[in-house]
Amino acid sequence: MNQNKVKLIAIDMDGTLLDSQKEIPAENIKAIQEAAAAGIKIVLCTGRPRSGILPHFEKLGLSEEEYIIMNNGCSTYETKNWKLLQYESLSRSEMEELLQACEDFPEVALTFTGEKTYYVVGDEVPELVAYDAGTVFTEAKARSLEEIFAEGQVIFQAMYMADSEPLDAFQNA
């Protein structure tokens, strides 16, 4: 009996599975399908939210009984019903602290990733945030922190987003 048989392959998405155009090359699709057909569990791993992985998962043509680790490891889903199995989320106090940290930097957008939405704390969605949201097939919504809490989504992660110069100034403050 071969005890070195591979049972599971965990694959990073951006910079590994996806090419520079954010597509899955045909040879990768074929190799993943062959591994799955051989009984190997395929687990996609990504910093992306669910919306950013669904189109790629569908292209792979995998069974509905796989698992995906997303939001930079903050959530694990089973793909049969897209059920959230496990997650780590930001607390209200952590979100308030993150907002307070960037209050003196109006060009820095605080963006929270929820289960279905990108939220930007403020009155408008900066172009950079809208672009980033589009790359993961979702929409960014401008909300106050209180409005975000009221919507009741689990918030998995936060990002400070800005052009290089204001972001560097914020990081060096």
C-alpha positions as CSV (number, residue, x, y, z in Angstrom):
1,M,0.0,0.0,0.0
2,N,1.3,3.4,-1.0
3,Q,1.2,5.6,2.1
4,N,2.4,8.7,0.2
5,K,-0.8,9.0,-1.8
6,V,-1.9,12.6,-2.1
7,K,-5.3,13.1,-0.6
8,L,-5.7,16.9,-0.8
9,I,-4.2,19.7,-2.9
10,A,-4.6,23.3,-1.6
11,I,-4.0,25.9,-4.3
12,D,-3.5,29.6,-4.0
13,M,-5.4,31.7,-6.6
14,D,-3.7,35.0,-7.4
15,G,-0.2,34.6,-8.5
16,T,-0.4,30.8,-8.6
17,L,-3.5,29.3,-10.2
18,L,-4.5,32.4,-12.1
19,D,-2.3,33.9,-14.8
20,S,-1.5,37.6,-15.2
21,Q,-4.9,38.2,-16.8
22,K,-6.6,36.7,-13.8
23,E,-7.7,33.6,-15.8
24,I,-7.1,29.9,-15.2
25,P,-4.9,28.5,-18.0
26,A,-6.4,25.5,-19.7
27,E,-3.5,23.2,-18.6
28,N,-4.3,24.1,-15.0
29,I,-8.0,23.3,-15.4
30,K,-7.1,19.9,-17.0
31,A,-4.6,19.1,-14.2
32,I,-7.1,20.0,-11.5
33,Q,-9.9,18.0,-13.1
34,E,-7.6,15.0,-13.4
35,A,-6.6,15.2,-9.7
36,A,-10.2,15.5,-8.7
37,A,-11.2,12.5,-10.9
38,A,-8.4,10.6,-9.1
39,G,-10.2,11.2,-5.8
40,I,-7.9,14.1,-4.6
41,K,-9.7,16.8,-2.7
42,I,-9.1,20.3,-4.2
43,V,-9.1,23.2,-1.9
44,L,-8.9,26.7,-3.4
45,C,-7.2,29.2,-1.1
46,T,-7.5,33.0,-1.7
47,G,-7.6,36.4,-0.2
48,R,-10.7,37.0,-2.4
49,P,-14.2,37.1,-1.1
50,R,-16.8,34.6,-2.3
51,S,-17.8,36.7,-5.3
52,G,-14.2,36.7,-6.5
53,I,-13.9,32.9,-6.5
54,L,-17.3,31.7,-7.8
55,P,-16.6,32.3,-11.6
56,H,-13.3,30.6,-11.3
57,F,-14.7,27.6,-9.4
58,E,-17.4,27.2,-12.1
59,K,-14.7,27.2,-14.8
60,L,-12.9,24.3,-13.0
61,G,-16.0,22.1,-13.3
62,L,-15.4,20.5,-9.9
63,S,-18.0,18.5,-8.0
64,E,-20.1,20.3,-5.4
65,E,-18.2,18.6,-2.6
66,E,-15.1,20.7,-2.3
67,Y,-14.0,23.3,0.2
68,I,-12.6,26.8,-0.3
69,I,-10.6,28.9,2.1
70,M,-11.1,32.6,1.4
71,N,-10.8,36.1,2.8
72,N,-7.1,35.5,3.5
73,G,-8.0,32.5,5.7
74,C,-10.8,34.2,7.6
75,S,-13.5,31.9,6.2
76,T,-14.0,28.3,5.0
77,Y,-16.9,27.3,2.8
78,E,-18.2,24.0,1.6
79,T,-19.1,24.3,-2.1
80,K,-22.1,22.0,-2.1
81,N,-24.5,24.7,-0.7
82,W,-21.9,27.5,-0.3
83,K,-22.3,27.1,3.4
84,L,-20.0,29.1,5.7
85,L,-18.4,26.4,7.9
86,Q,-15.9,28.5,9.9
87,Y,-14.9,32.1,10.1
88,E,-13.0,34.7,12.0
89,S,-14.5,38.2,11.8
90,L,-13.6,41.7,12.8
91,S,-15.4,42.9,16.0
92,R,-17.1,46.2,16.2
93,S,-14.3,47.6,18.4
94,E,-11.7,46.4,16.0
95,M,-13.5,48.2,13.1
96,E,-13.8,51.3,15.2
97,E,-10.1,51.2,16.0
98,L,-9.2,50.8,12.3
99,L,-11.4,53.8,11.4
100,Q,-9.8,55.9,14.1
101,A,-6.3,55.1,12.8
102,C,-7.0,56.7,9.4
103,E,-9.1,59.7,10.5
104,D,-6.3,62.1,9.7
105,F,-5.8,60.7,6.2
106,P,-8.9,61.6,4.1
107,E,-7.3,60.2,0.9
108,V,-7.1,56.7,2.5
109,A,-10.2,54.7,2.1
110,L,-11.0,52.1,4.8
111,T,-12.7,49.2,3.1
112,F,-14.3,46.2,4.8
113,T,-14.9,42.9,3.1
114,G,-18.2,41.4,4.0
115,E,-19.7,38.1,2.9
116,K,-21.3,39.7,-0.1
117,T,-20.1,43.3,-0.3
118,Y,-17.2,45.7,-0.1
119,Y,-18.0,48.5,2.2
120,V,-16.1,51.8,2.1
121,V,-16.5,54.0,5.2
122,G,-17.5,57.4,3.9
123,D,-19.8,59.2,1.5
124,E,-18.5,57.9,-1.8
125,V,-16.6,55.0,-3.3
126,P,-13.1,56.0,-4.6
127,E,-12.3,54.9,-8.1
128,L,-9.5,52.7,-6.8
129,V,-11.9,50.8,-4.5
130,A,-14.5,50.5,-7.3
131,Y,-11.9,49.0,-9.6
132,D,-10.6,46.6,-6.9
133,A,-14.2,45.5,-6.1
134,G,-14.8,44.9,-9.8
135,T,-11.7,42.5,-10.0
136,V,-13.5,40.2,-7.6
137,F,-16.9,40.6,-9.2
138,T,-18.6,42.6,-6.5
139,E,-19.7,46.1,-5.8
140,A,-18.4,48.6,-3.3
141,K,-20.9,50.5,-1.2
142,A,-20.2,53.7,0.7
143,R,-21.6,53.5,4.2
144,S,-21.1,55.0,7.7
145,L,-19.7,52.5,10.2
146,E,-23.1,52.5,11.9
147,E,-24.8,51.6,8.6
148,I,-22.3,48.8,8.1
149,F,-23.1,47.4,11.6
150,A,-26.9,47.7,10.9
151,E,-26.6,45.6,7.7
152,G,-25.4,42.7,9.8
153,Q,-23.0,41.1,7.4
154,V,-20.0,39.2,8.8
155,I,-16.9,41.4,8.2
156,F,-13.9,39.2,7.4
157,Q,-11.2,41.7,6.7
158,A,-10.2,45.3,6.2
159,M,-8.0,47.2,3.8
160,Y,-6.6,50.6,3.7
161,M,-6.7,51.7,0.0
162,A,-5.2,54.8,-1.6
163,D,-2.7,55.8,-4.2
164,S,1.0,55.2,-3.3
165,E,1.8,58.6,-1.8
166,P,-1.1,59.0,0.7
167,L,-0.8,55.3,1.6
168,D,2.9,55.7,2.3
169,A,2.3,58.8,4.4
170,F,-0.4,56.9,6.4
171,Q,1.9,53.8,6.9
172,N,4.8,56.0,8.0
173,A,2.7,58.1,10.5
